Amino acid sequence: MDMTAQKSPGALLIIDQQQGIRRLDKPRNNPGAETHMAALLAQWRKAGWPLVHIRHISREPNSVFAPGQSGALFQPEFTPLDHEQVLEKNVPDAFINSGLEHWLRVRGIDALVIVGVASENSVEATARSAGNLGFTTRVVTDACYTFAKADFAGRPRSAEEVHDMAMANLQGEYAQVLLADELLAIWPTP
């Protein structure tokens, strides 16, 4: 499908930009990710395009995203406006038990732009489902980030390696992976 033939890039999904994520004391990648997310959020708001704030509410009482504590709150720069859609999830995939697919389908939205955290977790899980459900899916690589972790064999992997593998897993099969500037160049503010 010719991307420029669409009137908008679709709904922007901002995943897990909550206060608790800032408490993780691990090396991360993409230090400018929040700046890119904020630019995209501003673009969507200015254009009046659909957007959804996805919030993780953990079932684990000791999680940084446990309900009723400050970690579950949105970061100030990503606080939804009163008229913006907020959906909660309890697992990495934002489509599971959240009503997201229904919200998109009843509005005739067939394309998504996904940003947020963590690249190999909620971003990848959500993008895989979006692609499998037939949505035209774009993941903005420099508006996503993650943290260093060990691989299955116990080898330490940098945050950049973890992020790059998540983007490689998505590219082509589930989503188009692109940079924020590339996306904004295709869809300038109307």
C-alpha positions as a Markdown table, in Angstrom:
| # | Residue | x | y | z |
|---|---|---|---|---|
| 1 | Met | 0.0 | 0.0 | 0.0 |
| 2 | Asp | 1.3 | 3.5 | -0.9 |
| 3 | Met | 1.8 | 5.2 | 2.5 |
| 4 | Thr | 1.3 | 8.7 | 1.0 |
| 5 | Ala | -2.2 | 7.7 | -0.3 |
| 6 | Gln | -3.5 | 7.5 | 3.3 |
| 7 | Lys | -4.8 | 10.7 | 4.9 |
| 8 | Ser | -3.0 | 9.9 | 8.1 |
| 9 | Pro | -0.4 | 7.4 | 9.4 |
| 10 | Gly | -3.1 | 5.9 | 11.6 |
| 11 | Ala | -3.5 | 5.8 | 15.4 |
| 12 | Leu | -0.4 | 6.5 | 17.5 |
| 13 | Leu | 0.0 | 4.0 | 20.3 |
| 14 | Ile | 2.2 | 5.3 | 23.1 |
| 15 | Ile | 3.2 | 2.3 | 25.3 |
| 16 | Asp | 4.0 | 2.4 | 29.0 |
| 17 | Gln | 5.3 | 6.0 | 29.4 |
| 18 | Gln | 4.7 | 5.8 | 33.1 |
| 19 | Gln | 6.7 | 7.1 | 36.0 |
| 20 | Gly | 7.8 | 3.6 | 37.2 |
| 21 | Ile | 9.9 | 3.0 | 34.1 |
| 22 | Arg | 12.2 | 5.8 | 35.1 |
| 23 | Arg | 13.0 | 3.9 | 38.3 |
| 24 | Leu | 14.7 | 1.0 | 36.5 |
| 25 | Asp | 18.4 | 1.3 | 37.2 |
| 26 | Lys | 19.8 | -0.4 | 34.2 |
| 27 | Pro | 21.6 | 0.8 | 31.1 |
| 28 | Arg | 19.2 | 1.8 | 28.3 |
| 29 | Asn | 19.4 | 2.8 | 24.7 |
| 30 | Asn | 18.0 | 5.7 | 22.7 |
| 31 | Pro | 18.4 | 8.5 | 25.3 |
| 32 | Gly | 16.4 | 10.7 | 22.9 |
| 33 | Ala | 13.4 | 8.4 | 22.6 |
| 34 | Glu | 11.2 | 10.5 | 24.8 |
| 35 | Thr | 12.0 | 13.6 | 22.7 |
| 36 | His | 10.9 | 11.7 | 19.5 |
| 37 | Met | 7.8 | 10.4 | 21.2 |
| 38 | Ala | 6.9 | 13.9 | 22.4 |
| 39 | Ala | 7.3 | 15.3 | 18.8 |
| 40 | Leu | 5.1 | 12.6 | 17.4 |
| 41 | Leu | 2.5 | 13.2 | 20.2 |
| 42 | Ala | 2.5 | 16.9 | 19.3 |
| 43 | Gln | 2.1 | 16.1 | 15.6 |
| 44 | Trp | -0.9 | 13.8 | 16.3 |
| 45 | Arg | -2.5 | 16.3 | 18.6 |
| 46 | Lys | -2.0 | 19.2 | 16.1 |
| 47 | Ala | -3.4 | 17.1 | 13.2 |
| 48 | Gly | -6.3 | 15.7 | 15.2 |
| 49 | Trp | -5.2 | 12.1 | 14.4 |
| 50 | Pro | -6.3 | 9.3 | 16.7 |
| 51 | Leu | -4.0 | 8.3 | 19.5 |
| 52 | Val | -4.1 | 5.9 | 22.4 |
| 53 | His | -2.1 | 6.0 | 25.6 |
| 54 | Ile | -1.4 | 2.4 | 26.8 |
| 55 | Arg | -0.8 | 2.0 | 30.5 |
| 56 | His | 0.5 | -1.1 | 32.1 |
| 57 | Ile | -1.2 | -2.0 | 35.4 |
| 58 | Ser | 0.7 | -4.9 | 36.9 |
| 59 | Arg | -0.9 | -7.8 | 38.7 |
| 60 | Glu | 2.3 | -8.1 | 40.8 |
| 61 | Pro | 2.1 | -6.1 | 44.0 |
| 62 | Asn | 5.8 | -5.3 | 44.0 |
| 63 | Ser | 5.9 | -4.0 | 40.4 |
| 64 | Val | 6.8 | -0.4 | 39.6 |
| 65 | Phe | 3.5 | -0.5 | 37.7 |
| 66 | Ala | 1.3 | -1.8 | 40.6 |
| 67 | Pro | -2.0 | 0.0 | 40.8 |
| 68 | Gly | -2.5 | 2.8 | 43.3 |
| 69 | Gln | 1.1 | 4.0 | 43.5 |
| 70 | Ser | 3.0 | 6.7 | 41.6 |
| 71 | Gly | 4.9 | 4.3 | 39.3 |
| 72 | Ala | 1.6 | 3.5 | 37.5 |
| 73 | Leu | 1.0 | 7.2 | 36.7 |
| 74 | Phe | 1.9 | 8.7 | 33.3 |
| 75 | Gln | 5.1 | 10.7 | 33.0 |
| 76 | Pro | 4.1 | 14.4 | 33.1 |
| 77 | Glu | 5.0 | 15.0 | 29.4 |
| 78 | Phe | 2.9 | 12.1 | 28.3 |
| 79 | Thr | -0.2 | 12.8 | 30.4 |
| 80 | Pro | -3.3 | 12.2 | 28.3 |
| 81 | Leu | -5.6 | 15.0 | 27.6 |
| 82 | Asp | -9.2 | 14.5 | 28.8 |
| 83 | His | -10.5 | 13.6 | 25.4 |
| 84 | Glu | -7.7 | 11.1 | 24.5 |
| 85 | Gln | -8.1 | 7.4 | 24.8 |
| 86 | Val | -6.4 | 5.5 | 27.6 |
| 87 | Leu | -6.3 | 1.7 | 27.7 |
| 88 | Glu | -4.9 | -0.5 | 30.4 |
| 89 | Lys | -3.1 | -3.8 | 29.9 |
| 90 | Asn | -1.8 | -6.4 | 32.3 |
| 91 | Val | 0.5 | -8.3 | 30.0 |
| 92 | Pro | 3.0 | -7.0 | 27.4 |
| 93 | Asp | 0.7 | -7.2 | 24.4 |
| 94 | Ala | -1.6 | -4.2 | 24.4 |
| 95 | Phe | -4.3 | -6.1 | 22.4 |
| 96 | Ile | -4.9 | -8.7 | 25.1 |
| 97 | Asn | -8.0 | -8.0 | 27.3 |
| 98 | Ser | -7.8 | -4.3 | 26.7 |
| 99 | Gly | -10.4 | -3.5 | 24.1 |
| 100 | Leu | -7.8 | -2.0 | 21.8 |
| 101 | Glu | -8.8 | -4.0 | 18.7 |
| 102 | His | -12.4 | -3.1 | 19.2 |
| 103 | Trp | -11.7 | 0.6 | 19.8 |
| 104 | Leu | -9.7 | 0.7 | 16.5 |
| 105 | Arg | -12.1 | -1.4 | 14.4 |
| 106 | Val | -15.3 | 0.6 | 15.3 |
| 107 | Arg | -13.4 | 3.8 | 14.2 |
| 108 | Gly | -12.3 | 2.3 | 10.9 |
| 109 | Ile | -8.6 | 2.6 | 11.9 |
| 110 | Asp | -6.5 | 0.1 | 10.0 |
| 111 | Ala | -3.0 | 1.6 | 10.5 |
| 112 | Leu | -0.9 | 2.0 | 13.7 |
| 113 | Val | 2.3 | 3.8 | 14.7 |
| 114 | Ile | 3.8 | 2.3 | 17.8 |
| 115 | Val | 6.3 | 3.9 | 20.2 |
| 116 | Gly | 7.3 | 3.3 | 23.8 |
| 117 | Val | 9.0 | 0.8 | 26.0 |
| 118 | Ala | 10.3 | -1.8 | 26.2 |
| 119 | Ser | 11.4 | -2.6 | 22.6 |
| 120 | Glu | 11.6 | -6.4 | 23.0 |
| 121 | Asn | 8.6 | -6.6 | 25.4 |
| 122 | Ser | 5.5 | -4.5 | 25.1 |
| 123 | Val | 6.4 | -2.8 | 21.8 |
| 124 | Glu | 7.4 | -6.0 | 20.1 |
| 125 | Ala | 4.4 | -8.0 | 21.5 |
| 126 | Thr | 1.9 | -5.3 | 20.4 |
| 127 | Ala | 3.4 | -4.9 | 17.0 |
| 128 | Arg | 3.4 | -8.6 | 16.3 |
| 129 | Ser | -0.3 | -8.8 | 17.2 |
| 130 | Ala | -1.1 | -5.7 | 15.2 |
| 131 | Gly | 0.6 | -7.2 | 12.1 |
| 132 | Asn | -1.1 | -10.6 | 12.6 |
| 133 | Leu | -4.5 | -8.8 | 13.0 |
| 134 | Gly | -4.0 | -7.1 | 9.6 |
| 135 | Phe | -3.2 | -3.6 | 10.7 |
| 136 | Thr | -0.6 | -1.6 | 8.7 |
| 137 | Thr | 1.9 | -1.3 | 11.4 |
| 138 | Arg | 4.9 | 1.0 | 11.8 |
| 139 | Val | 7.3 | 1.0 | 14.7 |
| 140 | Val | 9.4 | 4.2 | 15.2 |
| 141 | Thr | 12.7 | 2.8 | 16.2 |
| 142 | Asp | 14.2 | 6.0 | 17.7 |
| 143 | Ala | 11.0 | 6.5 | 19.7 |
| 144 | Cys | 11.4 | 3.2 | 21.4 |
| 145 | Tyr | 13.9 | 2.0 | 24.0 |
| 146 | Thr | 14.8 | -0.8 | 26.3 |
| 147 | Phe | 17.4 | -1.9 | 28.8 |
| 148 | Ala | 20.4 | -4.2 | 28.9 |
| 149 | Lys | 19.8 | -7.8 | 29.8 |
| 150 | Ala | 21.3 | -11.3 | 29.5 |
| 151 | Asp | 20.2 | -13.5 | 26.7 |
| 152 | Phe | 18.9 | -17.0 | 27.2 |
| 153 | Ala | 22.4 | -18.4 | 27.3 |
| 154 | Gly | 23.3 | -16.0 | 30.1 |
| 155 | Arg | 25.5 | -13.7 | 27.9 |
| 156 | Pro | 25.1 | -10.0 | 28.7 |
| 157 | Arg | 23.6 | -8.0 | 25.9 |
| 158 | Ser | 23.6 | -4.2 | 25.7 |
| 159 | Ala | 20.4 | -2.3 | 25.5 |
| 160 | Glu | 21.2 | -1.4 | 21.9 |
| 161 | Glu | 21.7 | -5.1 | 21.0 |
| 162 | Val | 18.4 | -6.0 | 22.6 |
| 163 | His | 16.6 | -3.1 | 20.9 |
| 164 | Asp | 18.2 | -3.9 | 17.5 |
| 165 | Met | 17.1 | -7.6 | 17.7 |
| 166 | Ala | 13.5 | -6.6 | 18.6 |
| 167 | Met | 13.4 | -4.2 | 15.5 |
| 168 | Ala | 14.9 | -7.0 | 13.3 |
| 169 | Asn | 12.2 | -9.4 | 14.6 |
| 170 | Leu | 9.5 | -6.9 | 13.5 |
| 171 | Gln | 10.9 | -5.5 | 10.3 |
| 172 | Gly | 9.1 | -6.7 | 7.2 |
| 173 | Glu | 7.1 | -9.5 | 8.7 |
| 174 | Tyr | 5.0 | -7.7 | 11.3 |
| 175 | Ala | 5.8 | -4.0 | 10.7 |
| 176 | Gln | 7.7 | -1.4 | 8.9 |
| 177 | Val | 10.5 | 0.0 | 11.2 |
| 178 | Leu | 11.4 | 3.6 | 10.5 |
| 179 | Leu | 12.8 | 6.7 | 12.2 |
| 180 | Ala | 10.6 | 9.5 | 13.5 |
| 181 | Asp | 12.0 | 12.0 | 11.0 |
| 182 | Glu | 11.1 | 9.6 | 8.2 |
| 183 | Leu | 7.6 | 9.3 | 9.4 |
| 184 | Leu | 7.1 | 13.1 | 9.9 |
| 185 | Ala | 8.5 | 13.7 | 6.4 |
| 186 | Ile | 5.8 | 11.4 | 4.9 |
| 187 | Trp | 3.0 | 13.0 | 6.9 |
| 188 | Pro | 3.7 | 16.6 | 7.6 |
| 189 | Thr | 1.2 | 18.5 | 9.7 |
| 190 | Pro | -1.9 | 19.2 | 7.6 |
